[in-house]
Amino acid sequence: MTTTDATPAAAPLTPAAPARATPAQVARLIAFVALALAALTPWASAPIALLVGLGFSLVFGNPAPARTKQASTWMLQLSVVGLGAGTNLGVVARAGSSGILQTLVALSLTLSLSLLLAKAFKTERTTSLLIGVGTAICGGSAIAAVAPAIGAKSHQTSVALMVVFGLNAVALFLFPWVGHLLNMSPESFGLWSALAIHDTSSVVGASMQFGKLALAVGTTVKLARALWIIPLTFVLARVWKVEHDPKAGPAQKPKKPWFILGFVGLAALVTWVPALTDAGKLVAEGARHVLVATLFLIGAGVSRQALKVVGARPLIMGVTLWAVVGSLTLGAIHLGWLAAPAGLTP
């Protein structure tokens, strides 16, 4: 006698259909991509791109946070490498060789002060360090280079950039007014602008109001200081201990700053092969556009919760640091302790 198995055959396993995006989600993604592409155009500026990205995230939410974070990391490093193509190491080295000790002391004091102020204002140490790096060297470019090397989170990088860009805007109006009030010479004003204004673009904007000589001094000294990004990034990558809040999820692992070697390599290539100068300028210009788009993505990576936790204290800390550095630098120039490099002509 035969028997039959009464157990019904198991139904074949089929993967669950992915949830379909709603029209609102599709529209949000399209708008996000359109704004990111717009940030690559010549009409976009770094501060505006950062603020637009931040505003989009806070109002509508980031439609692809994981991909945004990954893309911003790679684009940030790529843009820093590309900026090296617009740097002539010979010119910058000649301008910076006479004041190496002074620059080293100034950088050390500024970074130390930023960490002391972090304790006083109870701000995140990593955010405060990034503000200190931007104040000590060259604003947003320095923050962009150092942030991945020390494992900075998106909101820490964004807050530091917002503070620096805000103070840059103020400097364009404040510094020329103070310079005229004190009857500063073009050389002194160009030097003060280079040492106390964060970004190179703002140094150019302020110093050009004092004439071609001030512009030549300001631009050259600022570029010379910018080269300190290279050793500082490597040192901080080795000695900085990443802050970690267990509530914020896994800690961001610091990146080895190999991209800084790419920056140096491109700069050396353009310096030693003069025929590549024009091509290097084009690459550097493209890298600046990529950096602007990257700042849009960094801003879009900030959540409402992260911004609430940060509060207004980093801004107060950044203003305090800037006021101290600017005042001390101005006093040192007035006393003759700091002087513009010799031989610069407009």
Secondary structure, 3 states (H helix, E strand, C coil): CCCCCCCCCCCCCCCCCCCCCCHHHHHHHHHHHHHHHHCCCCCCCHHHHHHHHHHHHHHHCCCCHHHHHHHHHHHHHHHHHHHHHHCCHHHHHHHHHHHHHHHHHHHHHHHHHHHHHHHHHCCCHHHHHHHHHHHHCCCHHHHHHHHHHCCCCHHHHHHHHHHHHHHHHHHHHHHHHHHHHCCCCHHHHHHHHHHHCCCHHHHHHHHHHHCHHHHHHHHHHHHHHHCCHHHHHHHHHHHCCCCCCHHHCCCCCCCCCHHHHHHHHHHHHHHHCHHHHHHHHHHHHHHHHHHHHHHHHHHHCCCHHHHHHHCCHHHHHHHHHHHHHHHHHHHHHHCCCCCCCCCCCC
